[in-house]
Amino acid sequence: MRIANDVRILDLSWDGPFGFDDVAKNFHGSTDYGVYQIYGTHAVFGPDALLYIGMAEKNPFGQRIPDHDHWIDWEPSAARIYLGRLCGTDKMTEAGDAEWCEMIRLAESLLIYFCSPPYNSKNIKTLGDHGPTMVQNFRRYHRLPRIVSNLYETAPVSQPDFKPYGW
């Protein structure tokens, strides 16, 4: 995480697409934590639709993804999964510690709020009070926006001293 002008900046490096079985078998390492996207065919949004955004903060992707097998198996097409890991130029904290988990939770909640995947139920209507935050998506982020932020929601437009230029 970086902080610039009082804005928290979280960088995610994405890989994929992977199949459900591939993730369940192969992603159990010390760096296999972060945020994931699940794509498939949706009755309204059609093929290659973003269905779900989740997080692997305490368990690696290989343990977390199988938690979804009760609905993934019923989808009309095979699920494609993209894995996003926190990245940056500073040494990252250890997986599973409080700061690491908080950054993953924050990135997940901001992505869900902004993208509103149809199979997510939490973080859709309210974002919570996280302070000014930006998530930058790199590499294979697929259909996510390159940058997602809550800066609009945290802007001081309701403050009495916020006036247009030239007043």
C-alpha positions as CSV (number, residue, x, y, z in Angstrom):
1,M,0.0,0.0,0.0
2,R,1.2,3.5,-0.8
3,I,-0.2,6.8,0.5
4,A,-0.2,9.8,-1.8
5,N,-2.0,13.0,-0.9
6,D,-3.8,11.2,1.9
7,V,-5.1,8.6,-0.6
8,R,-4.4,4.9,0.1
9,I,-3.3,3.2,-3.2
10,L,-3.6,-0.6,-3.4
11,D,-2.0,-2.2,-6.4
12,L,-3.2,-5.6,-7.6
13,S,-1.3,-7.8,-10.1
14,W,-3.7,-10.2,-11.8
15,D,-3.1,-13.6,-13.4
16,G,-5.4,-15.9,-15.3
17,P,-7.7,-17.1,-16.6
18,F,-7.6,-20.4,-14.7
19,G,-10.1,-23.2,-14.4
20,F,-11.7,-24.1,-11.2
21,D,-9.8,-27.4,-10.8
22,D,-6.5,-25.7,-11.6
23,V,-6.9,-23.2,-8.9
24,A,-8.0,-25.7,-6.3
25,K,-5.0,-28.0,-7.0
26,N,-2.2,-25.5,-7.6
27,F,-2.5,-22.3,-5.6
28,H,-1.6,-23.1,-2.0
29,G,1.7,-21.2,-1.7
30,S,2.8,-18.3,0.5
31,T,2.0,-15.8,-2.2
32,D,-1.4,-17.2,-3.1
33,Y,-3.5,-14.7,-1.2
34,G,-5.5,-11.7,-2.5
35,V,-8.7,-11.0,-4.5
36,Y,-10.2,-13.1,-7.2
37,Q,-12.8,-12.7,-9.9
38,I,-15.1,-15.5,-11.2
39,Y,-16.4,-15.2,-14.8
40,G,-19.0,-17.3,-16.6
41,T,-22.3,-17.2,-18.5
42,H,-25.0,-15.2,-16.8
43,A,-28.7,-15.4,-17.9
44,V,-28.9,-11.6,-18.3
45,F,-25.3,-10.4,-18.9
46,G,-24.4,-13.3,-21.3
47,P,-21.1,-15.0,-21.7
48,D,-17.9,-13.9,-20.1
49,A,-19.7,-12.0,-17.4
50,L,-18.2,-11.0,-14.1
51,L,-20.2,-13.1,-11.7
52,Y,-18.4,-12.8,-8.3
53,I,-15.5,-11.1,-6.6
54,G,-14.0,-12.6,-3.5
55,M,-11.0,-12.6,-1.3
56,A,-8.5,-15.1,0.0
57,E,-7.1,-13.4,3.1
58,K,-6.6,-16.2,5.6
59,N,-6.6,-19.2,3.3
60,P,-4.8,-19.4,0.0
61,F,-6.7,-19.3,-3.3
62,G,-6.5,-23.1,-3.6
63,Q,-8.5,-23.5,-0.4
64,R,-10.9,-20.5,-0.9
65,I,-12.1,-21.2,-4.5
66,P,-13.5,-24.7,-3.6
67,D,-15.9,-23.0,-1.2
68,H,-17.8,-21.9,-4.4
69,D,-18.2,-25.4,-5.9
70,H,-21.9,-25.6,-4.7
71,W,-22.8,-23.0,-7.4
72,I,-20.0,-23.1,-9.9
73,D,-20.9,-26.6,-10.9
74,W,-24.4,-25.4,-11.8
75,E,-23.3,-22.6,-14.2
76,P,-24.0,-23.1,-17.9
77,S,-20.4,-22.7,-18.8
78,A,-17.1,-23.4,-17.2
79,A,-15.9,-20.8,-14.7
80,R,-12.8,-18.7,-15.5
81,I,-11.0,-17.4,-12.5
82,Y,-8.5,-14.5,-12.3
83,L,-6.3,-14.1,-9.2
84,G,-5.1,-10.7,-8.0
85,R,-2.2,-10.4,-5.6
86,L,-1.2,-7.2,-3.7
87,C,2.0,-5.9,-5.1
88,G,4.3,-2.9,-4.9
89,T,7.8,-1.6,-4.5
90,D,8.0,-1.9,-0.7
91,K,8.5,-5.1,1.1
92,M,5.1,-6.6,1.8
93,T,4.0,-7.7,5.2
94,E,3.7,-11.4,6.0
95,A,0.6,-13.2,4.6
96,G,-2.2,-13.4,7.2
97,D,-1.1,-10.5,9.4
98,A,-3.6,-7.7,10.2
99,E,-2.3,-5.2,7.7
100,W,-2.2,-7.7,4.9
101,C,-5.8,-8.9,5.6
102,E,-7.1,-5.3,5.9
103,M,-5.6,-4.4,2.5
104,I,-7.2,-7.4,0.9
105,R,-10.6,-6.7,2.5
106,L,-10.4,-3.1,1.4
107,A,-9.5,-3.9,-2.2
108,E,-12.3,-6.6,-2.3
109,S,-15.0,-4.2,-0.9
110,L,-14.1,-1.4,-3.2
111,L,-14.1,-3.7,-6.3
112,I,-17.5,-5.2,-5.3
113,Y,-19.0,-1.8,-4.6
114,F,-17.8,-0.4,-7.9
115,C,-18.5,-3.4,-10.2
116,S,-21.6,-4.9,-8.4
117,P,-21.2,-8.5,-9.6
118,P,-24.6,-10.3,-9.6
119,Y,-23.6,-13.1,-7.2
120,N,-22.1,-10.9,-4.5
121,S,-24.5,-9.8,-1.7
122,K,-22.2,-7.8,0.6
123,N,-20.6,-4.5,-0.2
124,I,-23.0,-3.9,-3.1
125,K,-25.1,-1.1,-1.5
126,T,-22.7,0.5,0.9
127,L,-19.0,0.9,0.8
128,G,-18.4,1.9,4.4
129,D,-16.0,4.5,5.7
130,H,-12.6,3.5,4.4
131,G,-11.2,7.0,3.7
132,P,-9.9,8.0,0.3
133,T,-8.8,4.8,-1.4
134,M,-7.8,3.8,-4.9
135,V,-7.2,0.3,-6.4
136,Q,-5.0,0.0,-9.4
137,N,-5.3,-3.2,-11.5
138,F,-2.4,-4.5,-13.5
139,R,-1.6,-7.2,-16.0
140,R,-4.5,-9.6,-16.6
141,Y,-7.3,-7.8,-14.8
142,H,-9.7,-8.8,-17.6
143,R,-13.0,-6.8,-17.5
144,L,-12.3,-4.8,-14.3
145,P,-11.7,-1.1,-14.7
146,R,-8.0,-0.2,-14.6
147,I,-8.6,2.1,-11.7
148,V,-11.3,1.9,-9.1
149,S,-11.7,4.5,-6.3
150,N,-14.0,5.9,-3.7
151,L,-12.7,9.4,-4.3
152,Y,-16.0,10.6,-5.6
153,E,-17.8,9.4,-2.5
154,T,-15.2,11.0,-0.2
155,A,-15.0,14.3,-2.1
156,P,-15.8,17.4,0.0
157,V,-18.7,18.6,-2.3
158,S,-21.1,19.0,0.6
159,Q,-18.8,21.2,2.6
160,P,-19.7,24.9,2.7
161,D,-16.2,26.1,1.6
162,F,-16.2,23.9,-1.5
163,K,-16.8,26.3,-4.4
164,P,-16.3,26.2,-8.1
165,Y,-13.2,28.0,-9.5
166,G,-13.8,31.6,-10.5
167,W,-16.4,32.4,-7.9
